[in-house]
Amino acid sequence: MMDQSEVAQLKALMEWEATRTAPPEGFPRLPDMPAARYTSAEYFALEQTHVFRKSWLFAGHMDEIPEPGCYMRWHNAGDPIVIVHGMDGVVRAFYNTCRHRGAPVVTEDRGKASRLMCGYHNWTYKTDGSLVGVPERRDFPADFDMSCRGLLPVRCELFGKVIFVNFDADAMPLIDWLGPLAREWEEFAFDRIRLAARHSFDLNCNWKVAMEANMEVYHVPFIHPATVAPLVDSARNLNTMYPNGHARMLAPAPRTTNREHVRAIDSPAGWQQIDSVGELGRTCTQSYTLFPNWVSPLSNFFVPPLVFWPTSLTTTRLELVTMALDWGDAPAPDLWTVPDDRQPNGRQMSPIILEDTQFGEAIQHSMQSAAFRSVPLSYQEARIYAFHQSLDAMIGEGNIPSELRVEQVIGEAWVWPSEPRLAQMERDRAAAPHPG
């Protein structure tokens, strides 16, 4: 949780951002990024192998498996997974693959059972993954060892009530992966929030095209003039890069808007405020990129991640999630979707999300033309460049063809806890004329 001195420092830096006339002193010039990073099947395969197989990925919420014996299927990262609330109270994840002949152990999206049984030959597993039942055991060799035939585990850890998985058995613990975000997220009650809404929509563009629309405010005055722009002062936007590829954006409301008041009057009776949220979460847009594919503003009402799942080189599944404190008898809060009977799931993306996704398919089509040669990014888009640096760092420079790499120009001097802008802000203050 941020202390008052941190809050004051960040507020001062947001004000300073509005006064600068160029990127901060010493900030590296961002080289053009290769266009093929969005269109290359080779680079897409590298992302799948080295990034999505080795990162902590959002999988769900405890409300989806609330009691011992509850399970849910999960396959957003390719391989079929089953996440189980064990009879011993421990949450675990396994490949949803029987160790006999590969049939799925569970075939329903959600269920509850004290044992997991493959429907093909009834091999039976406890909720800790151990194999405890093999029909016609006499037909297998006498030394057939059931103890080494359990379901294969996938790393699974919780942050509060939010479930994450990682296919890499040697991955660092989730709390280390989150790094300083874990401390900053304490005030948002991850241990108390409930799952209010979770809906998916398919987009016809590369996952990075879709995600990057939520990683900068350069576009806000043009794409969101009536929705986001009245609540976000893009000139006072402050970006911070963190270890492990994460980032934060802070932007106050325009001086003519009291964002805290707007949030309060827009919230139906019964929606609880998270009373532990500090000043920035109440009055600013405080949004985080959790590498590799989660972007979420956090506020005194919601934890609402947008999660971007690559389904092919040119298609993405966008998950829109709303988590909040218990809403009692009020309608469940859903920040990102609205009712629409014309849609298969009865929901449509909200106006803000439609604005962000409206150009995705056209952009992807345009990117595949000969005219798309490189991507020049501004200082305000530095979160995107840093994100691409993190992709390459995780893939490994030696695994990437030279024509697809980005240069690693944003060094540790610009990654938390370093903050070079503070020194320039102080120099600018000292050089400013004083009244009288």
N, C-alpha and C positions, 0 to 999 in steps of 0.2 A: 504494500500500500504506500502511496506517495506521501511524504511529509510536506509540511507547509512551505519549506524552503524550496523543495523541488517544484511545487506548484507555482510558486512565485517566479522561479527561474524560467519555467516553460511559458508562462504568460508573458514575461518580458521578451522572450525569444520570438513568440508569435507577433508581438507588436513590432519588433525589430525587422522581421521578415517583410513587413509592409513598407518599410522605409528604404530597404536596399535598392540600389540601381543596377546591380549586376549580381551574378552568383557570388557566394562568400569567397573571401580571399583564400587562395590555396585549394579551392575545390577543383578537382580534376576536370579537365575537358573530357566529355564523354564521347568516345569514338562511335561512329555509326555501327550499329549492330547488323550482322548479316541477315538479309531478308529470308534466306532459306531456313532459318531457325523455326519459321512458322509453316513451312511447306515441305521440308525434307523428311521423307520416311525414315532415313537413317538416323536423323537427330531424334525423331519421335521414339524410335526403338531404344535409343540410349536413355531417354527420359524414363521410359517404362522400366528398364532394367536397373538403372543406377539410382533413380530418384524415388519412384513410387514403390520400389521394393525395399528401400532402406530408410524411409522417413516414417515418422509417426503420423498416422492418418485418422481423421475423425471417423468413427464407426457408428456411434449412437449414444443413447442416453439410458440411464438406469430405469426410467419409466417404461422402456420397451421390454425390459426383462426384470420386472419389479420383485419377483419372489424366487426363492430357491426352486430350481427345476425349470424355470422359464428359459427359453432360447429364442434366437433370431438368426435368420440367414443374412449374410452380407456378402456382396460380390462387386462392390464399386471399384475395386482395384484389380479386377480380372478373376483371380482364383476364387472359387467358392469357399466361403468361411461360415462357420457356425459359432456364434457367441453365446455362451452358456452362463447362467447364474447358477453356480454349483449348489448341490444339496448341502455343502459345507459353508455356503455363503460367499465363496470366492468366485469372482468373475473371470472366465477364461475364454480363449478363442482357439479353435481348431480348424484345420482344413476339413471341409465337409466331404470327406472322402473315406469310405470304409477301407480298412487295411486288407480286406479279402480280395475283391475284384473291382474296387474303385467306384462302386455305386455311392450316391449321396446317403449320408446317415439321416439327415432330415430333409423333407421335401416341401414343408410348409414354411411360409415366411416367418411365422411366429407360432409358438406352442409351449406346452408345459408337460414335462415328464420327468420321472425320477431316473430313467434310463434312456439312452439314445440307441435306437435299434434300426439297423439297415433293413429296408424292406425287401431286399433281394434274397438274402439267405439268413436273415435274422441274427447276424452277428450283433452282439449287444455290448454297449459301453456305459460305464458310469459317467456322471457329469464331470468327473475329473479327467476323463479321457481314457481311463484304463479299460482294457478289454476283459469282460467278465463272462461272456456267454458265446459259445460256438456250437451250434447244432451238429449232431453226429460227430462229436469229438473223437469217437473211436476210429474214424476213418482218416484221421491225420496222424502223422508219426508220433510215437510215444514221447519223443523229446521236443515236440512242438511247443515253443515257449510263448504263452499268451502275454507274459509280462512285457515283452518287447514289441507287441503288436497293437499298442494303444493308438488312439487318434493322434496325428502329428500336430503339435501345438504351434500356434502363432503368438508372438508377443502381444500381450494385452495389459494395459494399465489405465487407471482412472485419474482424471483431474476433477476433483469434486464428484459430480454425478455424470460427467461426460466420459465416454469410453473411446479410447484410442487403440489402434492396432499397428503393428510393425512386423513385416515379413522377415526382417533381419534379426536373427537370434543374437547377434553380437552388438546390436544397436545400444547406444547410451540410454539410460533410464529416461522416461518421459519428462520427469521434472528437470533433468539436465538439458534436455532438448528445448524445453520452454525457456530456460535460462531466466533472465530478468522479467520476462512476461509473467511468470508464475507469481512473482511478488506484486506486480502491478495489477494482476487479475484478482487478487485476494478480495478487493472491495466489491467485486461484482457477484459474489455469493454463488460461485460455481457448485458449492456443496449444498445449496438449497433450491436452486432453480429447477423448474419442471419443464418437460418437453411439451410445448403448446401446439406446434405445427411442424410438419416435415413433408415437403412436396418436391417432386423432381420434374424437370422440363428438359427436353432435348434441343440443343442448339446446333446449327450447321456451320460451325467454325472451329478452328483449333482452340484448345483449352486456354492457351495463353492470351489469345485475342479476347476471349470472353472475360478472363480474370483481370486483365490489365485495365479494363474500363473502370475497375473499382480500386485502382492503385494510384490514381492521380486525380487532382481537382482542376487541372488545366481545362478539361472539357466541360466543367460544371456550368459556366455561364451560357454555353451554347446548346448543350443537350438537355439541361435541366432548368430552364429559365423560371418555370413556375413551381417546381417541386423542391429541388435541393438548393438552388441558388439563394432563395430567401433565407435559408438557414445556415449557409456556409460562406464565410468570407474567404474566398480562395487566395486573396492577396496576403492574408495573415496565416496561411497554411504552413505548418512546421512538420517536416519529415524527420524521422529518426530511424537509422538502421541498427539492427541488433545482430549478435552472433547467430549462427545456424540458419541464416537467410530470412529471419523474421524482420518486421518493420512496423512502425507506428506512424499514424498521421494524426495531428491535432489541428483543428481549425475552429476558431470561435464563430459565433453567429455575427452577421453584419451588425453594426452599432445600432441600427434601427430596430433590431429584433431581440426580444428576451426569450432565448431558446428554452430556458427552464419553464417559463410561463406557457409557451406554446405547447410543450410536451404535456404539461399538466392539463390544459384545457382540452387537448386532443385525446386524452386517455379516458375511456369509459369508466364509470364507477365500478369498483370491484378490482380493478387492476392495481396491484400493490407496487409501490415504489421500493426499490432496494435501498434501504436507508443507510447502508454502509458506503454507498457510492460517493466519491468526493466531488469537489467543485468542478473539475474538468469534465468528468463524466456527466454532470448535470447540465453544464452550460455550453459545452463544446461538442463538436463531432470528434470522438476519440475512437479511431478505427485502427485495427491491427491486421497485418498480413501474417498468418502463421504458415510458414513454409511447409509443404510446397503449394497447397491449394485451398486454403481457408482465408477468407477476408471477412471481417466483421466489425461494424461499429458496436461499441459497448456503452450502455447508458444506465440511468437509474430506473429504467423500466424493462430493458430487454438485453439478452445476449442472443443476437440473431445472425449466426454465420451463414455466409454464402460459400458453398463448397463446390469446386469445379473438378469434375471427373472426366479425364480423356477417355472417349469411347472409340476413337479412331484418329487418324491424323487430322481430319477435317470435321469431326463431330465431338460434342461435349455434352455431358449430362450435368445440369446445374441443379444442385440441391439447395432449397430455400428453407431454412430452419429458424424457428422462433422458440427461444427458451425464456421463461419468466418466473417470478414467484407465483405461488398458487393464486389463481384468479377467482376461486370460490364459485359462485353461481353466475358470474358474468360470462359472456362469450369468451372462449379461449382466444387469447391474442394471437394474431397472425400478421406479422409486420410486412411480409413480402408477397402475399397472394390475396386474391379477392374471389368471391364466388362467380362461377361462370358455367352454366349448365351445358354449354356447347363443348366443353372440354371433357376428355375421357375421365379425368379424376375430379371433375366438378369445380376445378380451380383454374384461375388464370394468374399470370404474373402481375404484380401491382404496377401502376404507372411508372414508378421510378425504375423498376427492373426492366420493364419494356423499353424505356428510354435507353438504358445502358446496353441492351441486347439487340436493338432494332437494326443496327448496321452490321452485325456479326457475319451473317452469310455473305452480304455484299463485299465486306472487307476481305473475307477469305477468298472469294472469287477474284477480287482485284489483286490480292497478294500473289496469286498464281500466274499473273501476267508478266510479260517481259519488262514492264515498266517498274515493277517493285524490285528495287535493287539493294536498298539498305534502309536502316531506321535511325534517323538522328533524334536524339532525346535531349530535352532541356533539363535544367537543374530541378524544376518542379516535377519532372518525371524520373528523378534519380532512383526512386524506389523500384521502378521497373528495371532500370539498368542493374541495380544491386541484386535484384531477384534473378536476373539472367547470369550474373557472376556466380551466384550461389548454385544455380543449376549446373554450370560448368565445373565448379569446384567439386560438387558431389559426383558428377559423372567421371571426372578425372581428365585433365587436359590431354593426356596421352591417348585417351580413347576417342577424342573428338577430332575429325578432320580440320585442318587449319582454316579452311574457308568457312567453317561453321562456328568457330569460337568467338567469344567476346574477350576483349582485353580486360584484365583484372586491374582496373585503374582506381577503383574506390578501395583504398587501403584501410587498415585498422584505425588510422587516425580519424576516420569518419564513421567509425562503428562504435556504438555504446560500449563502455562508459565515456569514451572520448567525446568532447563537444567543442570543436574549434571555433564555432560561431560565437561562443561566449566572450572570447577574448576580443574578437572584432566588435561585438556589441559594446563592450566596455570602452574600447578605443573610440568608437563613434560617439558614444555619450560624452567622453572627455573632450572631444574635438568640437562638439556642438556649441554654438554661441549661447551664453547664459543671459537671461533677462537682467537688465539694469547694469 
